[in-house]
Amino acid sequence: MNPNILEAQRKLVPEMMEILRQRYRLLKFIGVSGPIGRRPLSILADISERECRNLMEALRNEELIRIAKEGATITIEGSRVLDLLAPSIEEWTGQNVIAGKLSALLKIQSVHIVQGNCDANPTVKSLIGKEAATVFMQRIGEGKVIAVTGGSSVAAIPQHIHSIDNPDNLHFIAARGGVGDDIGLQANVIAASFAEASGGTYSTFYYPESLSQEAHEIFKREPSVIEMTELYGKTDCVLHGIGDAEKMAELRNTPESERRLLQEKGAKGEAFGYYFDDSGNVVHRIRTVGIQTEQLEQVPLIIAVAGGASKADAILSYMESAPRQTILVTDEGAANAILEKLEGKQ
């Protein structure tokens, strides 16, 4: 549907556009979160249960969703309708305009924006994961080495991976050692999840971040570490998150003296074990084995995922020095906050 036609319809029958927006939004949430019950869906969509019930009935009558005991799920026809409507809806709501502005201001390849704000609705992270998976599947090609970091945003991607040609040619590796205690958010586990979802292969790698400088130098000479380092030099794609500096320091159980140093140097964001200030300068880095920022310049496909308005400063600090071929997948909360900050500087 042409966005100009949508705009003409909005002027002629404005109430129809609001119904279209509501149904499209609910269908998208069901597509990502289903099977899902009415109550959690109403909370996710920020509408009353009564409104949610009426919208679900309308979608079921058109055979776009199924409603069963375990909850609502999207049908094949529902998925087809979503795919057909997505470009026009995004154009009509202005998401494409904002995405274009951001990619120009951030000086990166492109920006993809999903509905919602992770800060208000954690489930929006699944929408980011789905969009990132779509970008990845469209661009990855064959015979690739893919490095993935840890974190909840990257962990949301594998469940949406499917339909990759010659998946056995894809090899997933951890972009760096483990961070924090949540095993499900470790890069090793996420790399294995990507391999399982796509049918590819993976290599495991663990680096204990508490190693002393002496132990670190010995560790780097281990055959498994040398092998992984060689793979970093052959990496064709990197999928990574962007962390808030303060929260990442807390996650790592960083000593108080080091946290004060980060605050004094104005650290805002973190990626790959590097901490960045609001000008994109590296103000601190942790001792680790992993892909290095200078190696990123040679990687053809880089997909960064992060959302939530509270992440705006962190995303901006990293993007100041991000490789130009970077694709950012984020949500409306972060996108609007970033754009406001960037336009405020002009």
Secondary structure, DSSP 8 states (H G I E B T S, - for coil): --HHHHHHHHHH-HHHHHHHHHHHHHHHHHHHH-SB-HHHHHHHHTS-HHHHHHHHHHHHHTTSEEEETTEEEE-HHHHHHHHHHHHHHHHHHTHHHHHHHHHHHHTSSEEEEESS-TTT-TTHHHHHHHHHHHHHHHH--SS-EEEE--SHHHHTSGGG----SSGGG-EEEESB---SS-GGGSHHHHHHHHHHHHT-EEE-----TT--HHHHHHHTTSHHHHHHHHHHHT--EEEEE-EEHHHHHHHTT--HHHHHHHHHTT--EEETTEEE-TTS-EEEE----B--HHHHTT-SEEEEE--SGGGHHHHHHHHTS--TTEEEEEEHHHHHHHHHHHHHH-
